[in-house]
């Protein structure tokens, strides 16, 4: 049975999310290495505890300042655009996940989306303001907040799903059924390999 266009698109997004997560980890490691090097090279007489200057400058001090760095965990999306996961695309992904598993914790949701908890919080605040989700404290663990999709959120998610399906049909129209299956197998293999690497690091 040939893989559905929408499933193929989701698999591509899964690989992209894993790649972003790996890139964030490498950028953080690179940033911390630079901080250590600058601390070792600090001139004598510098005030104790004085924080080092950002290694590459930039208004946010990220490892790739000027590419939306935002500190040691800078995500560096580039193209002069800092989406932080709370644009229309990010909102649709959040609602889609909640339709599959409503009541997820914010921590689990951030992990599945491959974005920082701080960025997710901004997105959730916007969705909550629009009445698309609700956040509630976990009854068993007061430190955990769970996210629930509202009826308005479900309607929005269904609308986004229709748009996503149409986009997937358009993107993969150029491929034959055999090529789609080959691409799906390759993407699944890449995702499994990256997940294994991240679990062993």
Buried (B, 14 or more C-beta within 10 A) or exposed (E): EBBBBBEBBBBBBBBEBBBBBBBBEEBBEBBEEBBEEBEEEEEEEEEEEEEBEBBBEBEBBBBBBBBBBBBBBBBBBEEEEBBBBBEEEBBBBBBBBBBEEBEBBBEBBBBBBBBBEEBBBBBBEBBBEEEBBBBEEEEEEEEBBBBEBBEEBBEBBEEBBEEBBEEBEEEBEEBEEEEBBEBBEEBBEBBEEBEEEEEEE
